[in-house]
């Protein structure tokens, strides 16, 4: 995938995740921190050049885990989070 296309996808994900805090006024402080961490990971991924596909996949997995955690899907343990 080209770098430009990858950046567009990451930008779209950042916008979508950041919109959670704008549209949900009932988020707890912990929820806001989780959203901020997901956005920060994506922004870091966008800035880093030369990452392997495996490194990109691991970061995306971590972001997905954070979003799942945000929506409080039961049965997830924080120790299961990749690259913590």
N, C-alpha and C positions, 0 to 999 in steps of 0.2 A: 504494500500500500504506500502511496506517495506520502511524503511528509506533509504536504499541503492538505491532502484529504484526511490524514490522521489528525492534524490540528483542527480542522473543521469539526470532526467528530468529537474531539475533546472539548472544544468550545461549546458545542451543542449540549454535551453532557453537563458541563459546568453551569450553563444557563438554566438547564432543567432542574438540576439539584439546588442551585441557589434560589430558584423560584419557590422552593418548599418553604423557606423561612419567610418569604413575602406573603405567601397565600395562607399560611397557617399561624395565626396569632396565638394559638394555644400551646405552642411548643414549650417544653420545659427547657431549662438552661442546659441540661445534659443533651437534649435533642439538638439544640442549636450548635453545641460543640461537635456533635457527631456530623452534622451537615457541614460545618466549617472544615472539619478534618477531611471529609470526602472531597470538598472543593479544593483544599490545599494540596491533596495528593494528586488530583487531576492537573492543577496548575503546575506542579512540580514535574509531572510527567510531560507536559507540553514543553517546558523549558529545556528539559534534558535532551541532548542530541546523542545519537550513537547507542541508544538502548537496544538490546536484543529483543526479539519477539517474546522470549520467555520473561524478561524483565517487565515488559509492557503488560503481558498477561497477568503477572503476579500483582502489579499495581491495580489493574482493573478488577481482579478478584478481591483485593482489599477494599476497594471502593464499593463494590457490590455488597460485600459483607457489612460494611458500615450502613448502607441503605437498608439492608435487611434488618439490621440491629435497630435502626431508627423506627421501623414499622413494627418492632417488638414481636417478631416471629419467635415463638417459644421453642426451646430446645437448643438454642445456640449458646455456646459457652465462649466467653471472650478469649479463652486460651486457644480456640480453634481459628482465630483470625490469622490470616497469612501475613507474614512479614511484619509482625508487631514489634 
